[in-house]
Amino acid sequence: MSADVKEPQERLRCLEGTLLRQEKLAALGRHAAGLAHEMNNPASAGRRATEQLTVAMDAQEDLSLALERWKLTEEQRVLLLRTCRQSQGRGATRDLDPLTRGDAEDALATWMDERGVVNAWDLSPTLLDAAIGQEKLEALAQALPADALPDALAWLEAMVRTRALLAEVKQSTTRLAELAGAVKSYTHAGKEQLEPVDVHEGLENTLLLLNYKLKHGVEVKREYDHDLPRVQALPGMLNHVWTNLVDNAIDAMGGKGHLTVRTAKDGDFLLVEVVDDGPGVPPELLPRIWEPFFTTKPMGEGTGLGLDITRRVVVDRHHGDVRVESKPGRTSFQVRLPLKTPPPG
């Protein structure tokens, strides 16, 4: 290739790279408030759990000293510990209606109160929610001295509460790590070198990134073919494609509806399809949706570059194909990526 031809191509590639980075920043700006709220929820939950952990661990230490005076045998201590470790943390009563749960808590509290357990009504919700009911407590009552039972059950509740709070901290930090990973994946620098990419990972990161918009009324259906191989692609650019398509689908439905994300093998191509049940694109506008700066969104809500960039990334950079089919109640964007490594370009 001559230098006269190569230089304009390099300039065009630099311009496209700059345009993509600008559009990514603009999209992140649009999603910033939602992402901040999405990350604030697990952060707040984790902070509350750690604050409660201090109280639970203080109680656990005090109750361990109280329990020590009963000089329990090794078998009795093992039974207590096994009961604790076999608990379900929290959530065992999640599917119970409030009335049924309240009755179960009262019955368990009454059982403990009759055996001299102090604050039985405070202990019963934690124990019941960890699937430690009357049957398991009966086994402890038969194995332990009657005088030791109140201290033993109070210690058990503190241990179960501590483990449940630790699980909450783990869940919160895991959620934060997932969100941070999704943002990092979205802002991938977009290396010029192709690399093996799992499209499902990118799609899941996109759904996680946009969860703040999805969770208020969009039902997501995944139809993934997990036997599909990885494709040679530019991961940062592909993630931007998925985000554009899913974000547009959510907006088209007005934030409420059904979204289907499907992957399949289509000949020598890997197909990714994003389908929404919104009102569709008017037939007279359909031929223009790939035009740069064309948008059907209100002023200030879109740059008109999302689908233009999508087409450039899929067709020009990955030698694939992108199509749209639209009618009222069903709009389908279809991205086809070659399963064989495309030539450089």
Secondary structure, DSSP 8 states (H G I E B T S, - for coil): --HHHHHHHHHHHHHHHHHHHHHHHHHHHHHHHHHHHHHHHHHHHHHHHHHHHHHHHHHHHHHHHHHHTT---HHHHHHHHHHHHTS--S-TTTTS-HHHHHHHHHHHHHHHHTTT-TTHHHHHHHHHHTT--HHHHHHHHHHS-TTTHHHHHHHHHHHHHHHHHHHHHHHHHHHHHHHHHHHHHHT----SS-EEE-HHHHHHHHHHHTHHHHTTTEEEEEE--TT---EEE-HHHHHHHHHHHHHHHHHHTTT-EEEEEEEEEETTEEEEEEEE-SS---TTTGGGTTSTT---S-TTS--S-HHHHHHIIIIIIT--EEEEEEETTEEEEEEEEESS-----
